[in-house]
Amino acid sequence: MTEGNINMVKPYKPGTPAPLSGQYRPAGPRGGFIGSGEITAIQGKPLPPTPRPGQGYVPVDPTKHKK
């Protein structure tokens, strides 16, 4: 994913299984980034609670696996 595509993604709600492993940033309901923190999520595991209600997570850096 490129930075341009990531900003168009609707934020994933806390508790939703992560669609991809990688780094996620908190985002507001319209997709704008909030703060500078990031979390690391594992594909299929639930996303953690956000700092404030109404926020979600947007993927910013997917994990790169070597096969």
KOLFI-257010 format. One line per field, with one value per residue: residue in three letters; residue number from 1; x, y, z of N, C-alpha, C, O in turn. Coordinates in steps of 0.2 Angstrom, whole numbers, always signed. Layout:
<recs>
aa	c(ala | ...);
i	c(NUM | ...);
n.east	c(X | ...);
n.north	c(Y | ...);
n.up	c(Z | ...);
ca.east	c(X | ...);
ca.north	c(Y | ...);
ca.up	c(Z | ...);
c.east	c(X | ...);
c.north	c(Y | ...);
c.up	c(Z | ...);
o.east	c(X | ...);
o.north	c(Y | ...);
o.up	c(Z | ...);
</recs>
This chain:
<recs>
aa	c(met | thr | glu | gly | asn | ile | asn | met | val | lys | pro | tyr | lys | pro | gly | thr | pro | ala | pro | leu | ser | gly | gln | tyr | arg | pro | ala | gly | pro | arg | gly | gly | phe | ile | gly | ser | gly | glu | ile | thr | ala | ile | gln | gly | lys | pro | leu | pro | pro | thr | pro | arg | pro | gly | gln | gly | tyr | val | pro | val | asp | pro | thr | lys | his | lys | lys);
i	c(1 | 2 | 3 | 4 | 5 | 6 | 7 | 8 | 9 | 10 | 11 | 12 | 13 | 14 | 15 | 16 | 17 | 18 | 19 | 20 | 21 | 22 | 23 | 24 | 25 | 26 | 27 | 28 | 29 | 30 | 31 | 32 | 33 | 34 | 35 | 36 | 37 | 38 | 39 | 40 | 41 | 42 | 43 | 44 | 45 | 46 | 47 | 48 | 49 | 50 | 51 | 52 | 53 | 54 | 55 | 56 | 57 | 58 | 59 | 60 | 61 | 62 | 63 | 64 | 65 | 66 | 67);
n.east	c(+4 | +2 | +6 | -4 | -15 | -18 | -24 | -36 | -43 | -57 | -57 | -53 | -63 | -60 | -57 | -61 | -55 | -38 | -35 | -23 | -6 | +4 | +9 | -2 | -11 | -20 | -36 | -48 | -66 | -68 | -56 | -44 | -28 | -24 | -14 | +3 | +6 | +8 | +2 | +6 | -1 | -7 | -12 | -28 | -30 | -38 | -40 | -34 | -41 | -45 | -38 | -49 | -67 | -76 | -65 | -54 | -43 | -30 | -21 | -4 | +9 | +12 | +17 | +31 | +34 | +45 | +46);
n.north	c(-6 | +11 | +27 | +36 | +28 | +23 | +33 | +34 | +24 | +17 | +20 | +6 | -2 | -2 | -19 | -25 | -39 | -38 | -34 | -35 | -39 | -27 | -10 | +2 | +17 | +28 | +35 | +48 | +48 | +52 | +48 | +55 | +56 | +55 | +61 | +55 | +42 | +24 | +8 | -10 | -22 | -39 | -50 | -55 | -54 | -45 | -28 | -15 | -5 | +12 | +28 | +38 | +38 | +34 | +34 | +25 | +13 | +15 | +7 | +9 | +4 | -10 | -26 | -34 | -49 | -62 | -74);
n.up	c(+0 | -3 | +4 | -1 | -4 | +9 | +17 | +12 | +17 | +27 | +45 | +55 | +68 | +86 | +93 | +82 | +71 | +65 | +48 | +42 | +46 | +55 | +57 | +64 | +65 | +76 | +71 | +67 | +65 | +52 | +46 | +48 | +54 | +72 | +84 | +86 | +89 | +87 | +84 | +85 | +76 | +74 | +61 | +61 | +75 | +88 | +87 | +98 | +112 | +108 | +111 | +113 | +113 | +98 | +89 | +77 | +69 | +57 | +44 | +42 | +39 | +33 | +38 | +31 | +24 | +21 | +9);
ca.east	c(+0 | +6 | +3 | -10 | -21 | -20 | -28 | -43 | -46 | -61 | -54 | -56 | -65 | -57 | -60 | -61 | -49 | -34 | -35 | -16 | -1 | +8 | +8 | -8 | -12 | -27 | -39 | -54 | -71 | -67 | -50 | -38 | -24 | -24 | -8 | +9 | +7 | +6 | +2 | +8 | -6 | -6 | -18 | -33 | -30 | -42 | -37 | -35 | -45 | -42 | -38 | -55 | -73 | -77 | -59 | -52 | -36 | -29 | -15 | +1 | +15 | +11 | +23 | +34 | +36 | +49 | +44);
ca.north	c(+0 | +17 | +32 | +39 | +23 | +22 | +38 | +33 | +18 | +19 | +17 | +0 | +0 | -7 | -25 | -29 | -42 | -34 | -37 | -36 | -37 | -21 | -4 | +6 | +24 | +30 | +40 | +50 | +45 | +53 | +45 | +59 | +54 | +58 | +60 | +52 | +35 | +19 | +1 | -15 | -27 | -46 | -52 | -59 | -53 | -39 | -21 | -13 | +1 | +18 | +33 | +41 | +35 | +36 | +33 | +19 | +12 | +15 | +4 | +14 | +1 | -17 | -31 | -37 | -56 | -65 | -81);
ca.up	c(+0 | -3 | +8 | -4 | -3 | +16 | +19 | +10 | +21 | +33 | +51 | +58 | +75 | +91 | +94 | +75 | +69 | +61 | +42 | +40 | +51 | +53 | +61 | +63 | +69 | +78 | +67 | +69 | +62 | +45 | +43 | +49 | +60 | +78 | +88 | +83 | +91 | +82 | +88 | +81 | +76 | +71 | +57 | +64 | +82 | +89 | +88 | +105 | +113 | +106 | +116 | +114 | +109 | +91 | +85 | +75 | +67 | +50 | +43 | +39 | +37 | +33 | +39 | +25 | +25 | +16 | +8);
c.east	c(+4 | +2 | -4 | -16 | -23 | -24 | -35 | -47 | -51 | -58 | -57 | -57 | -61 | -61 | -61 | -55 | -45 | -34 | -28 | -12 | +3 | +7 | +1 | -8 | -19 | -29 | -46 | -60 | -71 | -60 | -44 | -34 | -24 | -18 | -2 | +10 | +5 | +6 | +4 | +2 | -4 | -12 | -22 | -34 | -34 | -38 | -38 | -39 | -42 | -42 | -44 | -61 | -73 | -71 | -58 | -45 | -36 | -22 | -10 | +7 | +14 | +17 | +25 | +37 | +40 | +47 | +49);
c.north	c(+6 | +22 | +35 | +35 | +23 | +27 | +38 | +27 | +20 | +16 | +10 | +1 | -5 | -13 | -29 | -33 | -38 | -38 | -39 | -35 | -31 | -16 | +0 | +12 | +25 | +35 | +42 | +47 | +46 | +51 | +49 | +57 | +58 | +56 | +57 | +45 | +30 | +12 | -4 | -21 | -34 | -48 | -57 | -58 | -46 | -33 | -19 | -7 | +7 | +23 | +37 | +37 | +38 | +36 | +26 | +18 | +12 | +12 | +9 | +10 | -7 | -21 | -34 | -44 | -58 | -72 | -84);
c.up	c(+0 | +2 | +5 | -3 | +4 | +18 | +17 | +13 | +26 | +39 | +53 | +66 | +80 | +92 | +87 | +74 | +64 | +54 | +39 | +46 | +50 | +58 | +59 | +68 | +71 | +73 | +69 | +64 | +54 | +42 | +45 | +55 | +66 | +82 | +83 | +85 | +86 | +87 | +83 | +81 | +72 | +67 | +61 | +72 | +83 | +90 | +95 | +106 | +110 | +112 | +118 | +111 | +102 | +86 | +82 | +73 | +59 | +49 | +40 | +37 | +38 | +34 | +32 | +27 | +20 | +15 | +3);
o.east	c(+10 | -4 | -8 | -22 | -29 | -29 | -39 | -53 | -48 | -55 | -64 | -54 | -59 | -67 | -62 | -49 | -48 | -32 | -27 | -14 | +4 | +4 | +0 | -5 | -23 | -25 | -49 | -58 | -74 | -59 | -38 | -37 | -25 | -16 | -3 | +15 | +1 | +9 | +3 | +1 | +0 | -18 | -20 | -39 | -34 | -33 | -44 | -41 | -35 | -46 | -46 | -59 | -72 | -71 | -62 | -41 | -40 | -17 | -12 | +11 | +15 | +22 | +21 | +42 | +39 | +46 | +48);
o.north	c(+6 | +21 | +37 | +37 | +22 | +25 | +41 | +26 | +24 | +10 | +10 | +4 | -10 | -13 | -35 | -30 | -36 | -44 | -43 | -32 | -30 | -17 | +0 | +12 | +24 | +40 | +38 | +43 | +42 | +53 | +47 | +54 | +64 | +50 | +57 | +42 | +31 | +12 | -3 | -23 | -33 | -47 | -62 | -60 | -42 | -33 | -20 | -4 | +7 | +22 | +38 | +34 | +44 | +37 | +21 | +23 | +9 | +14 | +12 | +13 | -9 | -19 | -36 | -44 | -57 | -75 | -90);
o.up	c(+3 | +3 | +9 | -2 | +5 | +22 | +20 | +12 | +30 | +39 | +53 | +69 | +78 | +92 | +87 | +75 | +59 | +54 | +35 | +51 | +44 | +64 | +53 | +73 | +67 | +71 | +72 | +60 | +50 | +36 | +43 | +60 | +66 | +83 | +77 | +82 | +82 | +92 | +77 | +87 | +67 | +70 | +63 | +75 | +78 | +93 | +97 | +101 | +111 | +117 | +124 | +105 | +101 | +80 | +85 | +75 | +56 | +52 | +35 | +32 | +43 | +32 | +28 | +30 | +14 | +20 | +2);
</recs>
